[in-house]
Amino acid sequence: MRQVTFEIGDLVQLRNHPRSDTSAGFTAKLAPLYEDPYRVDQVMSDLNYKLSRVSDNSSAGGHHVSNLLPFFTWGGDTQSPQDPSLTAAETDCCELDGWRNYEEVKYMFDFLFGNGEDIGPPVGETILVTVGQCFSEDDHHEMEEFLKREFSLTKPYQGVGSSGSSHWELMGDAMVTTEHVRLTPDMQSRQGAVWSRIPCQLKDWEMQVHFKINGQGKKNLNGDGLAIWYTKERTQKGPVFGNMDNFTGLGVFVDTYPNEEKQLEAQKKRYTPRTQRIFPFVLAMVGNGSISYDHDRDGRPTELGGCNAMVRNLKHDTFLFIRYVRRRLTVMIDIEGQHEWRDCLDIPGVKLPQGYYFGASAITGDLSDNHDVISLKLYQLTVLRSKKEEEEEEEEITIPSVDNIELLRLDQADEGMSGIAIFFTVLFSMLGCFLLVVVGLVVYSHWSENRRKRFY
């Protein structure tokens, strides 16, 4: 299947992110999933596009491709902007409002018409086949998502922390307010967490985290950060952002304090510009139960990748995006207040078992921050796979792992070699070569002189 891409001038639908307003009688779940139409004005990268509103040509900012769908118009003679070869029936079927995939449409027809029998086999089969073609042949509909409320934590957090009355359990110093779940207050030596009570059996999923980190501490005088988990274990206190070490599963960390850099400063050493990181820093790690998180080195030896993310004391919303699909882990962030996802890491070959638990935790030490989770929204992803992909993923995963992890470690080791180290390596190599040349010349001169003496 082709990668979903758009070109300048294409019309698209933009995912809507409404919020319920009780005073106005507005319920977000009844709002349209997408707004349209928008026009692509600029291709910022393979994943990000700058849009404008068709109605008034005003700028709509930059948006990630995961929030976009192609816009199709109604009418027998109107064709798709992206695929002029679509028939009118295929164009119309893709515009069905509220029906997001073939299974939902089939269910609706079964419910209304008794598996299509009452409307006549030719009509019923034609409608279902046409809808099926719309969602199977159109590459833009290769992946659909559905909010799973039993694995999502949202306002008003009804019953959260209460025994048996919620899908989520609080731990440690975590507490619920009307605005957020506070994992830790801005106080020293605190740790807290919130964990799902239900194991997740989804094969492909996407987690969108709305969070906030703030406190009184100045830059690099705050800590320690928060973590989002998908692990076999749950409700276990420990040193890894409030969770146990040697965990089994996935951890995505928002690390706000540079432990290794501070230790180097104490030893009157410094990072080079090439290896120095700007904190806060987002990174991911996959553990198999025997891999320890190196707190003193900020997790560098075991990380899969990461990016800097200036998330402290911001007035606008901050979001973290974690997607696991086709054994590929993708992490993105939205921290600029522009409703635009920015790539953080993208790692193929990540194998995570089903049946693990989602959670969020945070910890403070001598330095502190407020670590708040506003929402955790889990989406089930319905992905069309080829027969080859199905055969490759047929084997059950029992232990978390990452393909070619040695190559990832090797790349990190290469990146860790500073510019100064490279300079001295080259310098000493040149000096060594020069010394060999000098020794060779001296030996040759002595040999030549002794040879001449033999003739006298």
VOGU-3710 file (C-alpha; in Angstrom, 3 decimals, decimal comma):
1> mrqvtfeigd> 0,000/0,000/0,000  1,131/3,524/-0,742  2,130/5,978/1,957  -0,604/8,570/2,519  0,617/11,788/0,909  -0,897/15,027/-0,326  0,157/17,639/-2,855  -0,242/21,407/-3,003  -3,820/22,221/-3,951  -5,340/18,989/-2,614
11> lvqlrnhprs> -8,498/19,288/-0,534  -8,446/17,553/2,845  -10,497/16,986/5,969  -8,965/18,002/9,307  -9,547/15,951/12,424  -11,725/17,771/14,921  -10,723/17,916/18,612  -13,844/19,330/20,313  -14,305/19,591/24,054  -17,603/19,088/25,810
21> dtsagftakl> -19,230/22,174/27,293  -21,935/21,385/29,822  -23,061/25,000/30,142  -23,686/25,216/26,405  -25,210/21,748/26,196  -22,495/20,574/23,812  -21,264/16,972/23,839  -17,939/16,361/22,131  -18,658/12,746/21,201  -21,597/13,869/19,048
31> aplyedpyrv> -19,518/16,380/17,100  -18,217/15,567/13,592  -14,967/13,646/13,575  -13,502/15,810/10,814  -13,893/19,382/9,568  -13,706/20,249/5,873  -12,701/21,455/3,468  -9,123/22,668/3,784  -6,565/23,188/1,035  -2,906/22,094/1,138
41> dqvmsdlnyk> -0,800/25,239/0,654  2,642/23,893/1,509  4,295/20,491/1,877  6,430/21,076/4,964  7,741/17,482/5,043  6,596/13,969/4,206  4,421/14,062/7,332  3,430/17,724/7,831  1,350/20,046/5,679  0,401/23,701/5,923
51> lsrvsdnssa> -3,323/24,264/5,304  -5,745/27,101/4,567  -9,523/27,250/4,885  -11,296/27,079/1,548  -14,150/29,274/2,797  -12,058/32,417/3,396  -8,480/31,418/2,419  -7,308/32,083/5,970  -4,315/30,143/7,269  -5,039/27,024/9,330
61> gghhvsnllp> -1,417/26,361/10,315  0,601/23,162/9,984  -0,829/19,713/10,656  0,460/16,151/10,761  -0,776/13,665/8,159  -2,318/11,503/10,914  -4,917/14,271/11,401  -5,840/14,508/7,714  -8,120/12,645/5,328  -8,745/13,321/1,639
71> fftwggdtqs> -11,848/15,436/0,988  -14,400/13,973/-1,419  -17,367/15,929/-2,778  -20,872/14,674/-3,460  -22,432/14,427/-6,905  -22,490/12,012/-9,774  -19,980/13,872/-11,928  -17,681/15,088/-9,163  -14,433/13,188/-8,738  -11,960/12,888/-5,908
81> pqdpsltaae> -9,229/15,548/-5,924  -6,662/12,818/-5,213  -7,936/10,071/-7,522  -9,911/11,119/-10,633  -10,458/7,479/-11,528  -12,974/6,887/-8,702  -16,538/6,348/-9,796  -19,377/8,447/-8,412  -20,589/5,556/-6,244  -17,112/5,053/-4,768
91> tdcceldgwr> -16,759/8,788/-4,144  -20,126/8,968/-2,394  -19,505/5,904/-0,251  -16,299/7,403/1,111  -18,237/10,470/2,214  -20,678/8,574/4,463  -20,725/10,725/7,592  -20,088/8,805/10,816  -19,415/5,403/9,199  -15,690/4,999/9,560
101> nyeevkymfd> -14,961/1,562/8,066  -16,452/-1,310/6,147  -17,400/-3,318/9,236  -19,457/-0,441/10,631  -21,295/0,007/7,323  -21,927/-3,724/7,022  -23,248/-3,816/10,573  -25,617/-0,958/9,813  -26,993/-2,705/6,718  -27,341/-5,978/8,614
111> flfgngedig> -29,202/-4,183/11,381  -31,542/-2,307/9,050  -32,114/-4,870/6,329  -31,360/-8,258/7,834  -28,030/-8,982/6,146  -29,215/-7,302/2,987  -31,858/-9,945/2,177  -34,901/-7,674/2,325  -33,453/-5,113/-0,073  -32,693/-7,750/-2,664
121> ppvgetilvt> -29,399/-9,543/-3,266  -28,351/-7,424/-6,243  -28,918/-4,124/-4,430  -27,634/-5,222/-1,039  -24,553/-6,932/-2,427  -23,784/-4,014/-4,731  -23,944/-1,515/-1,883  -21,781/-3,610/0,432  -19,262/-4,492/-2,277  -19,021/-0,836/-3,319
131> vgqcfseddh> -18,455/0,249/0,285  -15,947/-2,560/0,742  -14,046/-1,428/-2,342  -14,053/2,121/-1,017  -12,297/1,093/2,172  -10,059/-1,658/0,809  -8,868/-0,186/-2,474  -8,537/3,444/-1,434  -5,143/3,671/0,251  -6,193/6,726/2,243
141> hemeeflkre> -8,532/4,488/4,279  -6,002/1,767/5,052  -6,097/2,622/8,773  -9,061/3,694/10,909  -9,159/4,461/14,622  -11,763/4,044/17,339  -11,640/5,476/20,843  -11,560/2,744/23,493  -13,163/4,323/26,534  -12,340/1,433/28,874
151> fsltkpyqgv> -8,639/2,189/28,348  -9,001/5,998/28,300  -8,725/8,425/31,211  -10,698/11,628/30,685  -12,625/14,251/32,621  -14,531/14,235/34,920  -12,501/11,215/36,142  -15,591/9,677/37,664  -14,699/7,081/40,278  -10,951/7,140/39,482
161> gssgsshwel> -9,108/5,656/42,421  -12,236/4,210/44,000  -12,175/0,493/44,585  -14,071/-1,362/41,877  -15,869/1,721/40,480  -13,349/2,756/37,844  -11,102/1,259/35,200  -8,182/3,218/36,687  -6,321/2,878/39,978  -4,288/5,552/41,789
171> mgdamvtteh> -1,028/4,842/43,579  1,311/6,714/45,915  0,928/10,495/46,071  -1,334/10,732/43,009  -4,606/12,593/43,483  -7,621/13,559/41,370  -8,844/17,126/40,889  -11,522/18,536/38,615  -8,900/19,574/36,052  -6,330/16,784/36,079
181> vrltpdmqsr> -4,848/13,741/37,756  -1,830/15,064/39,648  0,825/12,363/39,805  3,143/14,388/42,038  2,871/17,827/43,629  5,720/20,345/43,478  7,283/18,868/46,600  10,422/16,841/47,278  10,579/13,037/47,415  7,133/12,249/46,041
191> qgavwsripc> 5,996/9,619/43,554  2,618/8,686/42,183  0,954/6,806/39,380  -2,339/5,913/37,732  -2,778/2,446/36,228  -5,398/0,751/34,114  -7,044/-2,223/35,801  -7,764/-3,970/32,481  -5,104/-5,644/30,306  -5,134/-4,404/26,718
201> qlkdwemqvh> -5,547/-7,079/24,043  -5,300/-4,720/21,048  -2,792/-5,581/18,336  -2,473/-2,047/16,927  -3,146/1,033/19,018  -2,491/4,725/19,461  -2,228/6,642/22,740  -2,662/10,423/22,891  -1,481/11,938/26,171  -2,506/15,418/27,292
211> fkingqgkkn> -0,158/16,412/30,111  1,312/19,374/31,935  4,570/19,884/33,865  5,111/23,045/35,885  6,757/24,212/39,063  8,679/26,912/40,912  12,133/25,588/40,038  14,272/27,372/37,481  15,754/25,706/34,395  17,523/22,432/35,260
221> lngdglaiwy> 16,571/22,931/38,908  13,459/20,817/38,667  12,681/17,133/38,356  12,445/14,426/37,663  9,824/13,815/34,966  6,943/11,534/34,044  6,517/8,283/32,126  3,836/6,576/30,053  3,829/2,794/30,353  2,618/-0,300/28,536
231> tkertqkgpv> 3,968/-3,076/30,733  3,318/-6,534/32,100  3,651/-5,267/35,674  1,464/-2,598/37,269  1,261/-0,597/40,533  4,898/-1,291/41,403  6,804/1,590/43,018  10,381/2,109/41,967  13,143/4,491/40,836  12,242/4,708/37,128
241> fgnmdnftgl> 9,989/7,772/37,139  7,985/6,207/39,953  7,828/2,698/38,495  9,899/-0,446/39,066  13,247/-1,033/37,370  13,764/-4,073/35,118  10,231/-3,657/33,804  8,727/-5,759/31,017  7,254/-3,741/28,163  7,399/-0,194/26,843
251> gvfvdtypne> 8,252/3,022/28,650  8,123/6,499/27,111  9,792/9,066/29,374  9,605/12,842/29,597  12,883/13,431/31,460  13,228/16,956/32,846  16,553/16,742/34,698  20,030/16,120/33,114  21,611/13,775/35,664  24,665/12,821/33,612
261> ekqleaqkkr> 25,427/16,388/32,594  25,354/17,557/36,211  27,715/14,761/37,224  30,137/15,725/34,471  30,010/19,346/35,588  30,885/18,242/39,122  33,911/16,450/37,671  34,780/19,584/35,684  33,999/17,775/32,455  31,533/18,763/29,786
271> ytprtqrifp> 29,596/17,322/26,910  30,591/18,378/23,438  28,020/20,250/21,328  27,482/17,059/19,341  26,489/14,888/22,307  24,977/17,443/24,679  21,217/17,259/25,101  18,717/19,968/25,782  16,363/19,024/28,596  13,497/18,202/28,979
281> fvlamvgngs> 14,079/15,202/26,733  11,607/12,564/25,488  12,917/9,022/25,007  11,602/5,474/24,704  12,839/2,143/26,043  11,703/-1,477/25,659  12,472/-3,770/28,589  12,314/-7,569/28,809  12,451/-7,896/32,600  16,242/-8,013/32,836
291> isydhdrdgr> 17,308/-4,663/31,347  17,965/-1,926/33,890  17,311/1,762/33,269  20,517/3,743/33,865  19,266/6,730/35,866  22,714/8,303/36,234  23,114/8,419/32,445  19,513/9,482/31,735  18,755/6,150/30,066  21,198/6,610/27,186
301> ptelggcnam> 22,556/3,030/27,114  19,076/1,505/26,581  17,117/4,164/24,721  15,624/3,562/21,266  15,746/7,246/20,362  14,337/10,560/21,462  14,040/14,321/21,057  14,186/17,476/23,139  10,848/18,900/24,270  10,572/22,190/26,141
311> vrnlkhdtfl> 7,390/21,348/28,036  7,775/23,059/31,428  5,680/26,024/32,563  3,866/26,497/29,259  0,520/28,282/29,101  -0,758/26,229/26,170  -1,571/22,512/26,039  1,143/19,895/25,558  0,579/16,473/24,019  2,457/13,216/23,533
321> firyvrrrlt> 1,533/10,782/20,744  2,478/7,080/20,915  1,506/4,776/18,061  2,179/1,046/17,787  1,128/-0,440/14,457  2,577/-3,216/12,300  5,277/-3,682/14,950  6,448/-0,111/14,433  6,765/2,350/17,315  6,240/6,035/16,554
331> vmidiegqhe> 6,427/8,854/19,092  5,501/12,460/18,299  4,964/15,598/20,360  2,774/18,685/20,094  4,221/21,314/22,438  4,173/24,556/20,434  0,451/25,271/20,758  0,053/25,048/16,965  -1,877/21,744/16,887  0,984/20,240/14,914
341> wrdcldipgv> 2,689/16,944/15,651  6,493/16,938/15,535  8,407/13,713/14,920  10,388/12,391/17,878  11,268/8,792/17,049  10,189/6,095/14,603  11,510/2,556/15,182  10,508/-0,532/13,147  10,765/-4,083/14,427  9,380/-3,389/17,915
351> klpqgyyfga> 7,647/-6,477/19,300  5,227/-5,918/22,182  2,988/-8,684/23,560  -0,743/-8,191/23,956  -2,359/-8,223/27,392  -0,176/-5,588/29,085  -1,351/-2,602/31,158  -1,276/1,110/30,400  -0,211/3,558/33,078  1,419/6,895/33,871
361> saitgdlsdn> 3,815/7,699/36,699  6,080/10,470/37,956  8,681/11,039/40,649  10,456/13,911/42,398  13,680/13,877/44,411  15,628/16,800/45,834  14,116/18,799/42,974  10,429/18,776/42,136  7,591/19,711/39,770  3,867/19,306/39,408
371> hdvislklyq> 3,338/16,372/37,028  -0,240/16,353/35,742  -2,097/14,056/33,351  -5,166/15,712/31,847  -6,188/12,828/29,602  -5,046/9,492/28,244  -6,966/8,543/25,100  -6,399/5,111/23,604  -7,517/4,401/20,051  -7,850/0,993/18,460
381> ltvlrskkee> -6,354/1,019/14,973  -7,949/-1,108/12,280  -5,196/-1,819/9,775  -5,434/-3,634/6,470  -2,602/-6,140/6,117  -1,314/-8,092/3,154  -1,107/-11,880/3,331  2,653/-11,608/3,683  2,328/-9,258/6,657  -0,229/-11,553/8,290
391> eeeeeeitip> 2,094/-14,529/7,899  5,033/-12,581/9,325  3,001/-11,490/12,367  1,333/-14,866/12,906  3,824/-15,923/15,566  2,716/-14,906/19,064  4,963/-12,449/20,899  5,692/-13,441/24,491  8,756/-11,314/25,351  9,202/-7,640/24,352
401> svdniellrl> 12,102/-7,086/21,981  13,447/-4,835/19,223  14,914/-6,115/15,969  18,510/-5,088/15,240  18,883/-3,539/18,676  22,659/-4,020/18,427  22,762/-1,697/15,410  20,843/0,933/17,350  23,336/0,683/20,197  26,219/0,900/17,721
411> dqadegmsgi> 24,784/4,058/16,174  24,455/5,612/19,626  28,057/4,678/20,435  29,229/6,316/17,225  27,223/9,426/18,035  28,776/9,466/21,485  32,292/10,038/20,087  32,926/13,734/20,567  34,545/16,131/18,111  37,543/16,525/20,410
421> aifftvlfsm> 37,985/12,757/20,578  37,868/12,536/16,799  40,410/15,395/16,526  42,917/13,751/18,855  42,389/10,369/17,186  43,257/11,861/13,811  46,127/13,883/15,289  47,796/10,912/16,986  47,282/8,804/13,877  49,094/11,431/11,796
431> lgcfllvvvg> 51,890/11,707/14,388  52,252/7,938/14,386  52,548/7,851/10,598  55,073/10,702/10,695  57,135/8,873/13,322  57,186/5,720/11,216  58,371/7,709/8,210  61,197/9,318/10,262  62,322/5,968/11,660  62,241/4,522/8,171
441> lvvyshwsen> 64,405/7,326/6,807  66,944/6,955/9,626  67,202/3,213/9,089  67,537/3,693/5,340  70,322/6,310/5,751  72,303/3,984/8,030  71,876/1,123/5,601  73,050/3,291/2,683  76,108/4,514/4,613  77,189/0,994/5,590
451> rrkrfy> 76,770/-0,153/2,026  79,064/2,593/0,703  81,785/1,716/3,228  82,016/-1,812/1,798  83,348/-0,407/-1,508  86,335/1,411/0,103
//
